[in-house]
């Protein structure tokens, strides 16, 4: 029995990357505020993650895995000392939000 690779997930090509980034920022801030506590730093975290997302989309990146890696990598320079979160939590939340928007089940590799 051989293991099957997990297929890549691609977002549709960006029609309005700025609008996508604004939507993502709102969704991510809402998630941050619901997950622990609504804190002012959550807005900055969501804004920074959406800026990374926007730049990647403007550069033509559609692969969800690559977008997540870019967020993890670039959020490493963000100061998370006033937050419960880390770059990994933000990248994972972004991935979940995008998967939900595509109607893709996040559980059990489906």
MARGU-49707 format. One record per residue: z, x, y of N, C-alpha, C in turn; residue in one letter; residue number from 1. Coordinates in Angstrom, 1 decimal. Layout:
BEGIN
<drenkol <Z; X; Y>; <Z; X; Y>; <Z; X; Y>; 'a'; NUM> ...
***
This chain:
BEGIN
<drenkol <0.0; 0.9; -1.2>; <0.0; 0.0; 0.0>; <0.0; 0.9; 1.2>; 'x'; 1> <drenkol <-1.0; 0.7; 2.1>; <-1.1; 1.5; 3.3>; <-0.6; 0.7; 4.5>; 'x'; 2> <drenkol <0.0; 1.3; 5.4>; <0.4; 0.6; 6.6>; <-0.8; 0.4; 7.5>; 'x'; 3> <drenkol <-0.8; -0.8; 8.1>; <-1.9; -1.1; 9.0>; <-1.4; -0.7; 10.4>; 'x'; 4> <drenkol <-2.2; -0.1; 11.2>; <-1.8; 0.2; 12.6>; <-1.7; -1.1; 13.4>; 'x'; 5> <drenkol <-0.8; -1.1; 14.3>; <-0.6; -2.2; 15.2>; <-1.8; -2.2; 16.2>; 'x'; 6> <drenkol <-2.5; -3.3; 16.3>; <-3.7; -3.3; 17.2>; <-3.2; -3.2; 18.7>; 'x'; 7> <drenkol <-4.0; -2.6; 19.5>; <-3.7; -2.5; 20.9>; <-3.8; -3.8; 21.6>; 'x'; 8> <drenkol <-3.1; -4.0; 22.6>; <-3.1; -5.3; 23.3>; <-3.7; -4.9; 24.7>; 'x'; 9> <drenkol <-4.8; -5.6; 25.1>; <-5.4; -5.3; 26.4>; <-5.3; -6.6; 27.2>; 'x'; 10> <drenkol <-4.9; -6.3; 28.5>; <-4.9; -7.4; 29.5>; <-6.4; -7.7; 29.9>; 'x'; 11> <drenkol <-6.7; -8.9; 30.3>; <-8.0; -9.1; 30.8>; <-8.2; -8.2; 32.0>; 'x'; 12> <drenkol <-9.5; -7.8; 32.3>; <-9.7; -7.0; 33.5>; <-9.2; -7.7; 34.8>; 'x'; 13> <drenkol <-8.6; -6.9; 35.7>; <-8.0; -7.5; 36.9>; <-9.0; -8.1; 37.8>; 'x'; 14> <drenkol <-8.8; -9.4; 38.1>; <-9.6; -10.0; 39.1>; <-9.0; -9.8; 40.5>; 'x'; 15> <drenkol <-7.7; -10.0; 40.6>; <-7.0; -9.8; 41.8>; <-5.7; -9.0; 41.5>; 'x'; 16> <drenkol <-5.8; -7.7; 41.4>; <-4.7; -6.9; 41.0>; <-3.5; -7.0; 41.9>; 'x'; 17> <drenkol <-3.7; -7.2; 43.2>; <-2.6; -7.4; 44.2>; <-1.8; -8.7; 43.8>; 'x'; 18> <drenkol <-2.5; -9.7; 43.5>; <-1.9; -11.0; 43.2>; <-1.1; -10.8; 41.9>; 'x'; 19> <drenkol <-1.7; -10.1; 40.9>; <-1.0; -9.9; 39.6>; <0.3; -9.1; 39.8>; 'x'; 20> <drenkol <0.2; -8.1; 40.7>; <1.4; -7.3; 41.0>; <2.5; -8.1; 41.7>; 'x'; 21> <drenkol <2.1; -9.0; 42.6>; <3.1; -9.8; 43.3>; <3.8; -10.8; 42.3>; 'x'; 22> <drenkol <2.9; -11.3; 41.4>; <3.5; -12.2; 40.4>; <4.4; -11.5; 39.5>; 'x'; 23> <drenkol <4.0; -10.3; 39.0>; <4.9; -9.5; 38.1>; <6.2; -9.1; 38.8>; 'x'; 24> <drenkol <6.1; -8.8; 40.1>; <7.4; -8.4; 40.9>; <8.3; -9.6; 40.9>; 'x'; 25> <drenkol <7.8; -10.8; 41.1>; <8.7; -12.0; 41.1>; <9.3; -12.3; 39.7>; 'x'; 26> <drenkol <8.4; -12.2; 38.7>; <8.9; -12.4; 37.3>; <10.0; -11.4; 36.9>; 'x'; 27> <drenkol <9.7; -10.1; 37.3>; <10.6; -9.1; 36.9>; <11.9; -9.2; 37.6>; 'x'; 28> <drenkol <11.9; -9.5; 38.9>; <13.1; -9.6; 39.7>; <13.9; -10.8; 39.1>; 'x'; 29> <drenkol <13.3; -11.9; 38.8>; <13.9; -13.1; 38.2>; <14.6; -12.7; 36.9>; 'x'; 30> <drenkol <13.9; -11.9; 36.0>; <14.5; -11.5; 34.8>; <15.7; -10.6; 35.0>; 'x'; 31> <drenkol <15.6; -9.6; 36.0>; <16.7; -8.7; 36.3>; <17.9; -9.5; 36.8>; 'x'; 32> <drenkol <17.7; -10.5; 37.7>; <18.8; -11.3; 38.2>; <19.4; -12.2; 37.1>; 'x'; 33> <drenkol <18.7; -12.7; 36.2>; <19.2; -13.5; 35.1>; <20.0; -12.7; 34.0>; 'x'; 34> <drenkol <19.5; -11.5; 33.8>; <20.0; -10.7; 32.7>; <21.4; -10.3; 32.9>; 'x'; 35> <drenkol <21.8; -9.8; 34.1>; <23.2; -9.4; 34.4>; <23.6; -10.1; 35.6>; 'x'; 36> <drenkol <23.4; -9.5; 36.8>; <23.8; -10.1; 38.0>; <22.7; -9.9; 39.1>; 'x'; 37> <drenkol <22.6; -10.9; 39.9>; <21.6; -10.7; 41.0>; <22.2; -9.7; 42.0>; 'x'; 38> <drenkol <21.5; -8.6; 42.1>; <21.9; -7.5; 42.9>; <20.8; -7.0; 43.8>; 'x'; 39> <drenkol <21.0; -6.5; 45.0>; <20.0; -6.1; 45.9>; <19.1; -5.0; 45.3>; 'x'; 40> <drenkol <19.6; -4.2; 44.4>; <18.8; -3.1; 43.8>; <17.7; -3.7; 42.9>; 'x'; 41> <drenkol <17.9; -4.9; 42.4>; <16.9; -5.5; 41.5>; <15.6; -5.7; 42.2>; 'x'; 42> <drenkol <15.6; -6.1; 43.5>; <14.4; -6.2; 44.3>; <13.7; -4.9; 44.3>; 'x'; 43> <drenkol <14.4; -3.8; 44.6>; <13.8; -2.5; 44.7>; <13.2; -2.1; 43.3>; 'x'; 44> <drenkol <13.9; -2.3; 42.3>; <13.4; -2.0; 40.9>; <12.1; -2.8; 40.6>; 'x'; 45> <drenkol <12.1; -4.1; 40.9>; <10.9; -4.9; 40.6>; <9.8; -4.5; 41.5>; 'x'; 46> <drenkol <10.1; -4.1; 42.8>; <9.0; -3.7; 43.7>; <8.4; -2.4; 43.2>; 'x'; 47> <drenkol <9.2; -1.4; 42.8>; <8.7; -0.1; 42.3>; <7.8; -0.3; 41.0>; 'x'; 48> <drenkol <8.3; -1.1; 40.1>; <7.6; -1.3; 38.9>; <6.3; -2.0; 39.1>; 'x'; 49> <drenkol <6.3; -3.0; 40.1>; <5.0; -3.7; 40.4>; <4.0; -2.8; 41.1>; 'x'; 50> <drenkol <4.5; -1.8; 41.9>; <3.7; -0.8; 42.5>; <3.0; 0.1; 41.5>; 'x'; 51> <drenkol <3.7; 0.5; 40.5>; <3.1; 1.3; 39.4>; <2.1; 0.5; 38.7>; 'x'; 52> <drenkol <2.4; -0.8; 38.4>; <1.5; -1.7; 37.7>; <0.2; -1.8; 38.5>; 'x'; 53> <drenkol <0.4; -2.1; 39.8>; <-0.8; -2.3; 40.7>; <-1.7; -1.1; 40.7>; 'x'; 54> <drenkol <-1.1; 0.1; 40.8>; <-2.0; 1.3; 40.9>; <-2.7; 1.5; 39.6>; 'x'; 55> <drenkol <-2.0; 1.2; 38.5>; <-2.6; 1.4; 37.2>; <-3.8; 0.4; 37.0>; 'x'; 56> <drenkol <-3.6; -0.8; 37.4>; <-4.6; -1.9; 37.3>; <-5.8; -1.6; 38.2>; 'x'; 57> <drenkol <-5.5; -1.0; 39.4>; <-6.6; -0.7; 40.3>; <-7.4; 0.5; 39.7>; 'x'; 58> <drenkol <-6.8; 1.3; 38.9>; <-7.5; 2.4; 38.3>; <-8.2; 2.0; 37.0>; 'x'; 59> <drenkol <-8.1; 0.7; 36.7>; <-8.9; 0.1; 35.6>; <-8.1; 0.1; 34.3>; 'x'; 60> <drenkol <-6.8; 0.3; 34.3>; <-6.0; 0.3; 33.1>; <-5.8; -1.1; 32.6>; 'x'; 61> <drenkol <-6.1; -1.4; 31.4>; <-5.9; -2.8; 30.8>; <-5.1; -2.7; 29.6>; 'x'; 62> <drenkol <-4.8; -1.5; 29.0>; <-4.1; -1.4; 27.8>; <-2.6; -1.6; 28.1>; 'x'; 63> <drenkol <-2.0; -2.5; 27.4>; <-0.5; -2.8; 27.7>; <0.3; -1.6; 27.3>; 'x'; 64> <drenkol <0.0; -0.9; 26.3>; <0.8; 0.3; 25.9>; <0.8; 1.4; 26.9>; 'x'; 65> <drenkol <-0.4; 1.6; 27.5>; <-0.6; 2.6; 28.5>; <0.2; 2.2; 29.8>; 'x'; 66> <drenkol <0.1; 0.9; 30.1>; <0.9; 0.4; 31.3>; <2.4; 0.6; 31.1>; 'x'; 67> <drenkol <2.9; 0.3; 30.0>; <4.3; 0.5; 29.7>; <4.7; 2.0; 29.8>; 'x'; 68> <drenkol <3.9; 2.9; 29.2>; <4.2; 4.3; 29.3>; <4.2; 4.8; 30.8>; 'x'; 69> <drenkol <3.2; 4.3; 31.5>; <3.2; 4.7; 33.0>; <4.4; 4.2; 33.7>; 'x'; 70> <drenkol <4.9; 3.0; 33.4>; <6.1; 2.5; 34.0>; <7.3; 3.4; 33.6>; 'x'; 71> <drenkol <7.5; 3.6; 32.3>; <8.6; 4.5; 31.9>; <8.5; 5.8; 32.5>; 'x'; 72> <drenkol <7.4; 6.5; 32.5>; <7.2; 7.8; 33.1>; <7.5; 7.8; 34.6>; 'x'; 73> <drenkol <6.9; 6.9; 35.3>; <7.1; 7.0; 36.8>; <8.4; 6.4; 37.3>; 'x'; 74> <drenkol <9.1; 5.5; 36.5>; <10.4; 5.0; 36.9>; <11.5; 6.0; 36.6>; 'x'; 75> <drenkol <11.2; 7.1; 35.9>; <12.2; 8.2; 35.6>; <12.7; 8.8; 36.9>; 'x'; 76> <drenkol <11.9; 8.8; 38.0>; <12.3; 9.3; 39.2>; <13.1; 8.3; 40.1>; 'x'; 77> <drenkol <13.2; 7.1; 39.6>; <13.9; 6.0; 40.4>; <15.4; 6.2; 40.2>; 'x'; 78> <drenkol <16.2; 6.0; 41.2>; <17.6; 6.1; 41.1>; <18.3; 4.8; 40.6>; 'x'; 79> <drenkol <18.6; 4.9; 39.3>; <19.2; 3.7; 38.7>; <20.8; 3.7; 38.8>; 'x'; 80> <drenkol <21.4; 4.5; 39.6>; <22.8; 4.6; 39.6>; <23.5; 3.3; 40.0>; 'x'; 81> <drenkol <22.8; 2.5; 40.8>; <23.4; 1.2; 41.3>; <23.0; 0.1; 40.4>; 'x'; 82> <drenkol <22.5; 0.3; 39.2>; <22.0; -0.7; 38.4>; <22.5; -0.6; 37.0>; 'x'; 83> <drenkol <22.4; -1.7; 36.2>; <22.7; -1.6; 34.8>; <21.5; -1.2; 34.0>; 'x'; 84> <drenkol <20.4; -1.1; 34.6>; <19.1; -0.9; 33.9>; <18.7; 0.6; 33.9>; 'x'; 85> <drenkol <17.6; 0.8; 33.1>; <17.0; 2.2; 33.0>; <15.5; 1.9; 33.0>; 'x'; 86> <drenkol <14.7; 3.0; 33.1>; <13.3; 2.9; 33.1>; <12.8; 2.2; 31.8>; 'x'; 87> <drenkol <13.5; 2.4; 30.7>; <13.1; 1.9; 29.4>; <13.3; 0.3; 29.4>; 'x'; 88> <drenkol <14.4; -0.1; 29.9>; <14.6; -1.6; 30.0>; <13.6; -2.2; 30.9>; 'x'; 89> <drenkol <13.2; -1.6; 32.0>; <12.2; -2.1; 32.9>; <10.8; -2.2; 32.3>; 'x'; 90> <drenkol <10.5; -1.1; 31.6>; <9.2; -1.1; 30.9>; <9.1; -2.2; 29.8>; 'x'; 91> <drenkol <10.2; -2.3; 29.1>; <10.2; -3.3; 28.0>; <10.2; -4.7; 28.6>; 'x'; 92> <drenkol <10.9; -4.9; 29.6>; <10.9; -6.3; 30.3>; <9.5; -6.6; 30.8>; 'x'; 93> <drenkol <8.9; -5.6; 31.4>; <7.5; -5.8; 31.9>; <6.6; -6.2; 30.8>; 'x'; 94> <drenkol <6.7; -5.4; 29.7>; <5.9; -5.7; 28.5>; <6.1; -7.2; 28.0>; 'x'; 95> <drenkol <7.4; -7.6; 27.9>; <7.7; -8.9; 27.4>; <7.1; -10.0; 28.4>; 'x'; 96> <drenkol <7.2; -9.7; 29.7>; <6.7; -10.7; 30.7>; <5.2; -10.8; 30.5>; 'x'; 97> <drenkol <4.5; -9.7; 30.4>; <3.1; -9.7; 30.2>; <2.6; -10.4; 28.9>; 'x'; 98> <drenkol <3.3; -10.1; 27.8>; <3.0; -10.7; 26.5>; <3.2; -12.2; 26.6>; 'x'; 99> <drenkol <4.3; -12.6; 27.2>; <4.5; -14.1; 27.4>; <3.4; -14.7; 28.2>; 'x'; 100> <drenkol <2.9; -14.0; 29.2>; <1.9; -14.6; 30.1>; <0.6; -14.7; 29.3>; 'x'; 101> <drenkol <0.4; -13.9; 28.3>; <-0.8; -13.9; 27.5>; <-0.7; -14.9; 26.3>; 'x'; 102> <drenkol <0.5; -15.4; 26.1>; <0.8; -16.3; 25.0>; <0.9; -15.6; 23.7>; 'x'; 103> <drenkol <1.3; -14.3; 23.7>; <1.5; -13.5; 22.5>; <2.9; -13.5; 22.1>; 'x'; 104> <drenkol <3.2; -13.8; 20.9>; <4.6; -13.8; 20.3>; <5.1; -12.4; 20.3>; 'x'; 105> <drenkol <6.3; -12.2; 20.7>; <6.9; -10.9; 20.8>; <7.7; -10.5; 19.5>; 'x'; 106> <drenkol <8.0; -11.5; 18.7>; <8.8; -11.3; 17.6>; <8.1; -10.8; 16.3>; 'x'; 107> <drenkol <8.6; -9.9; 15.6>; <8.2; -9.6; 14.3>; <6.8; -9.0; 14.2>; 'x'; 108> <drenkol <6.3; -8.4; 15.2>; <5.0; -7.8; 15.2>; <3.8; -8.7; 15.1>; 'x'; 109> <drenkol <4.0; -10.0; 15.4>; <2.9; -10.9; 15.3>; <2.1; -11.0; 16.6>; 'x'; 110> 
***
